[in-house]
């Protein structure tokens, strides 16, 4: 039963939706990468491009999630000069 869910596209789409909602409720920026990885898996399974075991499905999900996280970090990550550098402490006279 559980192994059949790894191969269905709607389960991955539901997982992506749950992770997207979790990102909105707990903005940690990490859940969005996982949501995009799950979405990519849902698209690949819906198109029927491959039929592999659940272990390789998880490996692909982890790879897509990592690539999505790195891409998001490069796209909307911290820019140079964006960090405030404090030169004076509040306790200094």
N, C-alpha and C positions, 0 to 999 in steps of 0.2 A: 504493500500500500504506500508506504513512505517513499520507496524507491521509484514508484510510478510518478510521484509528484515532482521529482527532480527533472523529469523529461517533459513536463507540460509547460507550455508557454504562459498560461494564465496564472500559474502558481508563482512564476518568476515576476510577472507583472504585478501581482498582488504584493509580493515581497518588496518590489521597488516602490510601490505606493506607500506601504507601511514605513519603509525607511525614509521616504520623502516627507511624510507627516512627522516622523520622529525628528528629522532635521529641522522642521519648522518649530517644533515644541522645545527641543534641546539644541539650540544652534551651536554645534561643535565643529562644523565644516567637514567632519569625517563621514557622517552618514550620507552626505550627498554623493560622495565617490562610490560608496557601496550601492546606493540607489541607481546610479548610472550604470554600474556593472551589472546589476540585476536586470535593468532595462535592456541592456545589450544582449544578455542571455535570452530574455524573452523574445526579442526580435529574431535572434538566430534560430531559436526553437520554433517560432511561428512560421518562419520561412522554410523550415525543414532542411536546412543546409547540412546538418550532421545528426548522427544518432550515436552517442557515445555513452560510456558508463557514468554513473553518478560521481565517481572520483574525478574523472577528467572534466566533468561539468563544473565541479567546485574549483578545479585548477583554473579553468577558463574564467569563471566568475571572479576569482581572486586577481587574475591578471588584468581583466577589464577594469576592476575596481581600482587597482593600483594605477593603471594608466589614466583613468578618469581623475583620480585624486591628484596626480602629478600635473595633468593638464589644467585642472582647476586652480591649482596652486600657482602655476605659471601665468594663468589668465587673470585671476583676481587676487593673487597673493599680495604679500607685503611689498610695497614699492620702495626704492631707495629714497631716503629723505622723508619718509612717512612717519618714522618713529620720532617722538619728541625726546630730545636730549635735555635733561635737567642739569643746569650749570650752577644753580644755587639751591641749597636746601632750605626748608622752611625754618629750621632751627638755627641757621646762620645769622649772625648779627651784622 
